[in-house]
Amino acid sequence: MRIAALVGLVGSWFIYGLIRLFGRRVAPAEVGWLVGPLGGPVIGAANYEETAAAEGLQLVRNAREGGLIPDFSALASASFDPARVDPKIRDFYERTHAYRLDAWATTYFPARLALWALVTTISRRVNQLNFPLDGLDTAYGMTSEIALLRDPASGAIRYTGWFRKLERRDRAIYTGYYMTEKPPLHDGACVKVVFPMPGGNATVLLRPENHDGAGFRLMSIGRGFGDAGFYRVQREGTALRVWNIRTLHETFCLYLDAQQSVRCDHEVRFLGLPVLTLHYRIAPA
């Protein structure tokens, strides 16, 4: 355990060094499209309470309403037509609370080694991004909880939290915050997902695409800083250090299978190599 803790500490400082080396220092006001909740030493479900307290929001855990994209039409742009997406897929995004997920995972060599090192030394210590490393991790099930964070004055939803954990080990896979945001270099709104990390976060901006008839695809592939992509953000006093990791890509592809059930293929690639694929069957709860 002490060796794993030491390796995890060294790994964390290595990541912070990369952020400092490759990131740019910016004021939060310069990158309002990128600003989102930050994390403390340990993340997990407690981060929702911490964010609500820090921003003066009202928190509803295990909400019986709410979706990752409350109004799917907010994603409309010259390059994406929400009306073409199958109503079942749209309903999942607008009413995520009403659905359950069955998941299967596949990891790939040689990236599997790096993923194993990341999860066992850092993710488990901070209880965030505990990606499944083998089929048994997901075979026991995955929870799905919606947490709503509202402005107490207007009642408007500031963030929709989606908390998922592995039943087998009671470890958080994703403590995430979902919203829509238009980055400067994209012609419309993207799906913005914020995963708090100690003293910072990992923010993914996903551009929507019509795919294969009535299907839907989200991709974190853009033209650089200010477009869709993966951003590692770290707090530096009153400023932020932001690293746009252009070699790390996520793709979500949603479609209907032969039984008209919603399916999702979630693929993570680094340096062009496959790292992890999560396959979901999405059904009414």
Residue pairs with C-beta under 8 A, 6 or more apart in sequence:
4 120
4 121
5 121
5 125
7 117
7 121
8 121
8 122
8 125
11 117
11 118
11 121
11 122
12 122
12 198
15 122
15 232
16 234
18 243
19 200
19 232
19 234
19 241
19 243
20 234
20 241
22 243
23 232
23 234
23 241
23 242
23 243
24 225
24 241
24 242
24 243
25 236
25 239
25 240
25 241
26 239
26 240
26 241
26 242
27 238
27 239
27 240
28 35
28 238
28 239
28 240
31 240
31 242
33 181
33 182
33 183
33 184
33 192
33 205
33 226
34 183
34 203
34 231
34 233
34 240
34 242
35 240
36 177
36 192
36 194
36 201
36 203
36 233
37 47
37 51
37 54
37 55
37 159
37 177
37 194
37 196
37 201
38 196
38 197
38 199
38 200
38 201
38 233
38 235
39 47
39 50
39 126
39 128
39 196
39 197
39 198
39 199
39 200
39 201
40 47
40 50
40 198
41 126
41 198
42 125
42 126
42 127
42 198
43 126
43 127
43 128
43 172
43 175
43 196
43 197
43 198
44 127
44 128
44 172
44 175
45 61
45 145
45 163
45 172
45 175
47 175
47 196
48 59
48 61
48 147
48 149
48 161
48 163
48 175
49 59
51 57
51 149
51 159
51 177
51 196
52 58
52 59
52 149
55 149
55 158
56 152
57 149
57 150
57 151
57 152
57 158
57 159
58 149
58 150
58 151
58 152
59 147
59 148
59 149
59 150
60 147
60 148
60 150
61 145
61 147
62 145
62 146
62 147
63 97
63 146
63 147
63 148
64 97
65 95
65 97
65 148
66 95
66 96
66 97
66 146
66 148
66 157
66 160
67 92
67 93
67 94
67 95
67 96
67 97
67 146
67 160
68 93
68 96
68 160
68 162
68 178
68 191
69 75
69 93
69 94
69 178
69 180
69 191
70 94
70 157
70 160
71 94
72 82
72 85
72 90
72 93
72 94
73 82
74 180
74 189
75 82
75 180
75 188
75 189
75 190
75 191
75 208
76 82
76 188
77 186
77 187
77 188
77 189
77 208
78 187
78 188
79 187
79 188
79 207
79 209
80 188
80 207
80 208
80 209
80 210
81 210
82 90
82 208
84 210
84 213
84 214
85 210
85 214
85 215
85 216
86 214
86 215
86 216
86 256
88 256
88 260
88 262
89 214
89 215
89 216
89 254
89 255
89 256
89 262
92 99
92 254
92 262
92 282
96 144
96 146
96 160
96 162
97 146
97 285
98 284
98 285
99 144
99 282
99 283
99 284
99 285
100 144
100 282
100 283
100 284
100 285
101 142
101 144
101 164
101 280
101 281
101 282
102 141
102 142
102 280
102 281
102 283
103 132
103 138
103 142
103 278
103 279
103 280
103 281
104 135
104 138
104 278
104 279
105 131
105 132
105 133
105 134
105 135
105 137
105 138
105 276
105 277
105 278
105 279
106 135
106 276
106 277
106 279
107 115
107 132
107 133
107 134
107 275
107 276
108 273
108 274
108 275
108 276
108 277
110 273
111 270
111 273
111 274
111 275
111 276
112 133
112 275
114 275
115 131
115 133
115 275
115 276
116 133
118 129
118 131
119 129
119 130
119 131
119 133
123 129
123 130
123 131
124 130
124 171
126 197
126 198
127 171
127 172
127 175
128 172
128 174
128 175
128 195
128 196
128 197
129 172
129 173
129 174
129 195
129 202
130 165
130 166
130 169
130 171
130 172
130 173
131 173
131 276
132 138
132 166
132 173
132 278
136 168
137 166
137 168
137 169
138 166
138 278
139 168
140 166
140 167
140 168
141 166
141 167
141 168
142 164
142 165
142 166
142 167
142 173
143 163
143 164
143 165
143 167
144 162
144 163
144 164
145 161
145 162
145 163
145 164
146 160
146 161
146 162
146 163
147 160
147 161
147 162
147 163
148 157
148 159
148 160
148 161
149 157
149 158
149 159
149 160
149 161
149 177
150 156
150 157
150 158
151 157
151 158
158 179
159 177
159 178
159 179
159 194
160 177
160 178
160 179
161 175
161 176
161 177
161 178
162 174
162 176
162 178
163 172
163 174
163 175
163 176
164 172
164 173
164 174
164 176
165 171
165 172
165 173
166 173
174 195
175 195
175 196
176 193
176 194
176 195
177 193
177 194
177 195
177 196
178 191
178 192
178 193
179 191
179 192
179 194
180 189
180 190
180 191
180 192
181 189
181 190
181 192
181 205
182 188
182 189
182 190
183 190
183 205
183 222
183 226
183 227
183 228
184 226
184 227
185 222
185 223
185 224
185 226
185 227
186 205
186 207
186 222
186 227
186 228
188 208
190 205
190 206
190 207
190 208
190 228
191 205
191 206
191 208
191 218
192 203
192 204
192 205
192 206
193 203
193 204
193 206
194 201
194 202
194 203
195 201
195 202
195 203
195 204
199 234
199 235
200 232
200 233
200 234
200 235
200 240
201 233
202 230
202 231
202 232
202 233
203 230
203 231
203 232
203 233
204 220
204 229
204 230
204 231
204 250
205 220
205 222
205 227
205 228
205 229
205 231
206 218
206 219
206 220
206 228
206 250
206 252
207 218
207 219
207 220
207 221
207 222
207 227
207 228
208 216
208 217
208 218
209 216
209 217
209 218
209 219
210 216
210 217
211 217
211 253
211 255
212 255
214 256
215 253
215 254
215 255
215 256
216 253
216 254
216 255
217 251
217 252
217 253
217 254
218 250
218 251
218 252
219 228
219 249
219 250
219 251
219 252
220 228
220 229
220 230
220 248
220 249
220 250
220 251
221 228
221 229
221 249
221 251
222 228
222 229
224 244
224 246
225 242
225 244
229 244
229 245
229 246
230 244
230 245
230 246
230 248
230 249
230 250
231 242
231 243
231 244
231 245
232 242
232 243
232 245
233 240
233 241
233 242
233 243
234 240
234 241
234 242
235 241
247 270
247 271
247 272
248 268
248 269
248 270
249 268
249 269
249 270
250 266
250 267
250 268
250 269
251 265
251 266
251 267
251 269
252 264
252 265
252 266
253 264
253 265
253 267
254 262
254 263
254 264
254 282
255 262
255 263
256 262
256 263
257 263
261 281
261 282
261 283
262 281
262 282
262 283
263 279
263 280
263 281
263 282
264 278
264 279
264 280
264 282
265 277
265 278
265 279
265 280
266 277
266 278
266 279
266 280
267 274
267 276
267 277
268 274
268 275
268 276
268 277
269 275
